[in-house]
Amino acid sequence: MKILVIEDNKSVCSMIEMFFAKEGIEGVFVNDGLEGYNCFKTGTWDGLIIDWMLPGMDGVSICRKIREEKFTVPIIMLTAKDSESDQVLGLEMGADDYVTKPFSPLTLMARIKAVTRRVQTQMPQEQDNFLKTDHFKVNKITREVFVDGTPITNLTPKEFDLLFYMVEHPKQVFSREQLLERVWGYQFYGDERTVDVHIKRLRKKVETTSQPFFHTVWGVGYKFDDTIKADEV
């Protein structure tokens, strides 16, 4: 793996670099936000770790620009901000995950492996890469989504992963814990609002007032069902 780390705290960079060496990860470290963004544009990366507060350009702006330009590289945000609104903002700008400072290097390594796993693993059999329902056509290889023939082009990588998994299992009810384990690849230690944020974003991007797709099952979690009309809910 080759990972770009944009972080202005040199002690944090040294700690991450040490653990990268143990894991056989090639790391490139940049201490300025704007320089880091330009470095990203000139290279090929398996993942990004971006600090929230940076000189030159803040981490949220970097993340937003990367997603606006349709790059699907996995992104982990490092943040000293631990309020729910700050974490939600990072996810809404396209981050796949966030780690709050101070953090355990082992936790960071686990999350890096989880968000980059979709890049490293072999593709499943061809027929498993394509899904079609009453309203959806989804291509896992090209990561294209069509709803009633209209392309949905503004999904973040993790939004696509969540959508594909739920469309792949129609009408099946999943708890937030199950979705965290099966889509993100590991447990978030009880931090379930990540799922709520991503479901909210998917609803905003693909649903209409007359046709919901992602349904809340109170006291349990969520399910995908595009056969139910809004007046039947």
N, C-alpha and C positions, 0 to 999 in steps of 0.2 A: 504493500500500500504506500501511496505517496500523499501526504496530508500537509496542507498549508495551515499554519497557525499564525493568526494575526492577534498579537497580544503585546501590550507595552510594558508589562511587568516582567522584567528579565529573570527574576527568581522563579516565577511560574513557568516561564519558557524553559529554564534549566531543568526543572522538575519533570515537565512533560517530555523533554528531550531524552532524559535518562530512561524513562519508561518506554519511549518509542524504541530506544536501542535494545531494550530487553525483548520487545515484541517483534523486532525486525521491521519496524515501520520507518520509512524515509520521511523525515520532517523538514519542512522549510519554514523558518521563523522570521516574521516581519513585525517591527515594533510600531509602525505608523499605519493608520487606517487607509489613507489614500494610496500609500505605497503598496499596502497589502492588496487592495483592490486591483491596482495595475499589475501586480505580480500574478494574481489570479487570472487575469485576462490573457497573460502570455504563456500560461502553462496548462498542463493536463493533470487533474487532481482526482483522487478517490474520495476525498472528504475535506471539509474546512472546519476549523475551530476558530471562532471569532469572539473576541472580548466585546462586551457591550460598550464600555467607555474607552475611546481611543482618540489620540491626537490625529488631526488631518481629516478623518471621516469616522463617524461613530459606527459601531457594529451593526445596529439596526438598519442604517442607511446602506451599508455594504450588502447586507442580506436582501434588502428590498430591491436594489439595483440588479443583483444577480438573478433574482426571480423574474424581474421585469424583462430581462434579456433572455429568459427561457432556459437558463442553465438548470439542470436537475441534480447537480452535485449535492450530496448530503451535507447539511450544515448543523453544527452544534454551537450554540451560543454560551459563552461564559459570562456570568453576571453576578455582581455583588448585590443586585436588586432582588429582593425576595418577595415582593408584593405580588399578588395574583395578577393585578392589572399589567405590571411590567412583563411578567412571564407570558401572559396572553398576547401582549403586543409583539414579543419576539416570535411567537408561533404564527401569528397572523401575518407577519412580514415574510414568512416562508421558512423559518428555521424548523428543522426536523426534531430537535430536542434542545434542552437547555440544562446547564449544570450551574448550580449556585455556589459561589465562593463563600467560605473555603470549602474545598472538595477533596475527596480521596482520589488519588491517582488511579487506584484500581477501579473505582466507579467510573471515572472518565474513560478508561480503557474499555470497560464493558459496554459503555454507550457508543463509543466509536465503532466497535465491532458490530453492534446491533444495527446502527444506521447505515453502515457500509456493506452489510451482508447481502443486500439485494444486488449490489454491483459485482460482488465476488462469486456468488453462487452460480452454478450452471442453470440454464433455462430448463424448465420442465418440458415434457413432451408437447409437441406443437399444438395439439388440440386443447391443451390446458391453458394456452396463452390467449384464447379468444372466448369472449362471453357475449351472449345475446339474450336479451329478455324482451318483455313487451315494449319497453321504451329505450333500453340501453344497448349499445354495441361498444365493447371494450377490447382493446388490443394490448396485451401485456408487453409484447415485444417493442412496439413503437410508442407505447404509453399514450395511445389515443383514446378519447372518450367521445361518443356521440350520443346525444339524448334526442330522440325523435328526429334523427338525421342531422341535428345541429352539433357541430364540434364544440367541445368544452376545452378551451386552450389555456385557462388560467389556474389549473390545479397545481399545487405544490407537490413535490415528490411524495411526501407522507400522506397528503390528501388522496393522491392516486392510489397508493398502497392500501389505504383504509377502504376506499371505494371498491377497489377490485376484490378485496377479501370479502366484503359484505355482499357484493353482487354475486360472488362465487357461491355464497351460502344463503340464498333467498329464504326469507321467512324464519330463519333461525335466529333465536334471541341470544345475544351475547352480553355478558356483564362487562363493565368497564375493565375489570381486571383481566378478563379473557382477551379483550381487544388489545390491551397493552402488551400482553405476552405474545400474542400471535401476529400482530402487525408491527409493533415496535421491536419485538424479539427478546424482551426481558421485562422484569417487573420494575415498575416505577416507584416501588416502596410506598404505595398508597396515594400517590399523586395522580388522582384520576381525572382532574380537570383538563388534562391534555386531551383526553378523548372527547370531552364535552366541547372544547374549542374546535376540534377538527370536524365534529359532526355539525356544529353550527355553521362552519365555513362551507361544508359540502352542501348543506341545505340552501344556503344563500346563492351558491354558484350553479346548482343543477335543478332545484325544485321550482315549481310555480305554486301560486295560491290554490289552484285547482288540482294539482297533482303532487302530493308528497311522496317521498321515496324512503326516507330514513325516519323510522317511527320510534318514539320513546315508549318503552315498556316500563311503567312506573314500578319502582322497587326492584327492578332487575337490571335493565340496561337499554340496548337498542337492537333493532332489526331492520333489514332492508326488505321492502315489499313494494314493487311498482304496479301491483294489480289493484291497489286500494285507492279510491278517489277521496278527495278531501271531505266530501259530505258523508262518507262512510266511516270516517275516523271517529 
